[in-house]
Amino acid sequence: MKKHSARVAPLSACNSPVLTLTKVEGEERPRDPPGPAEAQAPVGTDPGGRPSPRCWRCSQAQLKKIFWGVAVVLCVCSSWAGATQLAKLTFRKFDAPFTLTWFATNWNFLFFPLYYAGHVCKSAEKQSVKQRYRECCRFFGDNGLTLKVFFTKAAPFGVLWTLTNYLYLHAIKKINTTDVSVLFCCNKAFVFLLSWIVLRDRFMGVRIVAAILAIAGIVMMTYADGFHSRSVIGIALVVGSASMSALYKVLFKLLLGSAKFGEAALFLSILGVFNVLFITCIPVILYFTKVEYWSSFDDIPWGNFCGFSVLLLTFNIVLNFGIAVTYPTLMSLGIVLSVPVNAVVDRYTSKIVFNGVRVVAMVIIGLGFLLLLLPEEWDVWLIKLLTRLKVRKKEEAAEGGADLGSGPQNKSGRARPSFAR
């Protein structure tokens, strides 16, 4: 369940309604000095005082992006929570987490066909499948997708993908889905720590605090059940899953960098091919060793298997390609919002006890996750915001004092004509 961002420029937002450069016939020239009426017009309005068309268009674009963001958040939340709950329900009838992992990962093959279908529908310059494939293969280097590239740059991520999903599903067998979903949110803290160490990313104190909160939440979650062996194993499994997810993201950025939409779709489809070719032997071995055994294929809940695979595929599609229509931060919120959804379902379908320690641990991990969503320049933005508020408050106070001071002057001004007479 990996989430790597695509290298695609997001939709442009309205930075300022007042332009400093005006484009004329393909050239840029300084804007002419404004006239008296234009100079006095408020920001975001034309000389007549009405809102400028550009600002109105930018406002509409921002509103549209926020609307799509809400839709994406709901889709991410529902698909992630639904997949988790359906996996829990499946294991009550069919205890085979690795087989379910293998079956769902095979569906990754659909990423590139779905992307190409979208390309044909939306792109003005349509390309054949072969042309589009060759263009996307440039992501792997000048020689494209060779056998060496497949085993050095794709196979390791296929292993990490399988481990992440298997550990997550195996943890669902041990502990409730609420604990699993909230603990998996720690993967964002692990990504920061690995990026800081391996990629030499910028040090941010607030993210260190978030990582500490995540670790404290893990310890408190373990304490909530009294350190029983079953709960400790389950927590260890989901923390291992979050760690594999973080390692996947950091290695992707280190070895491959960032990817465009088509490149990301091709890469995920290649992971599906790797799963079919090289991971298929493991469920077969588990079957014959009776670790994951079923007497007949009729015993397999195919509806649950396909439902889980569709939900997981939807989750990964929205999370990887939702950046085209909304902000990445909004997409991340869908993951943490799945925690209360799972908590409500567990409250009525299982015997989970929401004691004080568990609730505090969930809040701490959620707070750490939200802190990690802060942009790198959040402190600069905060200082600017506080400065603007302080300046505006002083201006309002000065205007209020001027209004009070003008009262007696107006009265005296009205009295003087009568004196002159």
Secondary structure, 3 states (H helix, E strand, C coil): CCCCCECCCCCCCCCCCCCCEEEECCEEEECCCCCHHHHHCCCCECCCCCECHHHHHHHHHHHHHHHHHHHHHHHHHHHHHHHHHHHHHHHHHCCCHHHHHHHHHHHHHHHHHHHHHHHHHHCCCCCCHHHHHHHHHHHHCCCCCCHHHHHHHHHHHHHHHHHHHHHHHHHHHHCCHHHHHHHHCCHHHHHHHHHHHHCCCCCCHHHHHHHHHHHHHHHHHHHHCCCCHHHHHHHHHHHHHHHHHHHHHHHHHHHCCCECHHHHHHHHHHHHHHHHHHHCHHHHHHHHCCCCCCCCHHHCCHHHHHHHHHHHHHHHHHHHHHHHCCCHHHHHHHHHHHHHHHHHHHHHHCCCCCCHHHHHHHHHHHHHHHHHCCCCCHHHHHHHHHHHHHHHHHHHHHHHHHHHHHHHHHHHHHHHHHHHC
